[in-house]
Amino acid sequence: MSENKKWMPRWFYQLASPRWSYEIMGKLLPGFAVAATLLLIGGIIWALAFAPEDYQQGNSFRIIYIHVPSAILAQSCYMLMAVAGAIGLIWKMKVADMVAKSCAPIGASIAILALATGAIWGKPTWGSWWVWDARLTSMLILLFLYLGVIALHSAIESEATAAQSSAVLALVGLVNIPIIKYSVDWWNTLHQPATFTLTERPAMPAEMWVPLLIMVIGFYCFFAVSLMMRTRNEILHRERRSSWVRELIEKR
């Protein structure tokens, strides 16, 4: 075994197998689907029916239960896309390229949701649907980066070349992630600071932030379901000439 393989876990190299990845994702899908359904339904009911009104914003603050999870997830999805792209570049793992490609449309959709809910929230709060605030502008740039990756995959016929080009773009775009996160600290912006962090006690009462946390976890589970479904479809498309895919189709 070569030196660079000694320190890598076995499952990392198993992921290089499209068939193994397809099968393991198939086993994980039902659990994540059930978790996403229960968490999102429970979180929405709690947020809309039982969480108290905000003393300043009234009921308009409730859009936070969609806006905050989507904004967090849009950034996490981008980081996963960049990491998967880097793995594809370095270790030439086809499955990693497929994951990176599958992340782009999901991340773009989530970024659009974050921007749309932010605009809806901003209208009663700031009196405007859009302001060129540092946080909003950097989130818009994130959407453009997603669209750029999607465009590269559509414009370049060679899957290998498209994967390499989009991976480079995704890695370069990583510089935008800390700008999004720390923009409210680095510049004087209208956007409020982080609603809650892992290192500080939440400023809002538990009956308000617990459903938000549930929604965040639910969004991540939903993202996992969406990503695995898209990646499995991508595996079937690229491996359509493989014997195991033909056998799978025949069994269906």
SULQUI-V141121 format. One line per field, one symbol per residue. burial: b if it has 16 or more other ideal C-beta (glycine too) atoms within 10 Angstrom, else e. Layout:
burial=???
//
This chain:
burial=eeeeeeeeeeeeeebeebeebbeebeeeeeebbebbeebbeebbebbeeebeeeeeeeeebbbbbbbbbbbbbbbbbbebbbbbbbbbbeeebbbbbbbbbbbbbbbbbbbebbbebbbebbeebeeeeeeebbbbbbbeebbebbbbbbebbeeeeebeebbbbbbebbeebeebbebbeebbeeeebebeeebbeeeeeeebeeebbbbbbbbbbbbbbbbbbbbbbbbbebbeebbeeeeebeeeeeee
//
